[in-house]
Amino acid sequence: MNISGNWTYSEDFEYGNSAGEVKITQTGNNVSAVFTFTEKVENDYEIDVIEKVQGTITDGNILLESTAVKATQDNKEIEYIPNTFEIHRISGTKIIGSSYDHDNVCGVFVLERIK
């Protein structure tokens, strides 16, 4: 199954949630994507993030590692800890996975294909 296309993105993590879109490009077993989302930390702040990732499909799973990330808060660029996205389940219209960063903040996300 080819997962290329545009997807909505929603994630719940330990301190809040993220929502946005993902553009995925798949060529054979190679996958690259751009996640564009707003991260909301509960009762604290919001960060707008653009994160480029790439990875390979192996045995139906995909590990996407960050290659570039840009984050802004109140229109000022800030440092942001890159994510690693593990995709565990793929159907025609939905992708389910988990994410983590180098601070061991973990989350669970769902992508839904935009028609």
Secondary structure as UniProt FT lines:
FT   STRAND          5..13
FT   TURN            14..15
FT   STRAND          16..27
FT   TURN            28..29
FT   STRAND          30..41
FT   TURN            42..44
FT   STRAND          45..58
FT   TURN            59..60
FT   STRAND          61..73
FT   TURN            74..75
FT   STRAND          76..78
FT   STRAND          83..90
FT   STRAND          94..101
FT   TURN            102..103
FT   STRAND          106..113
//
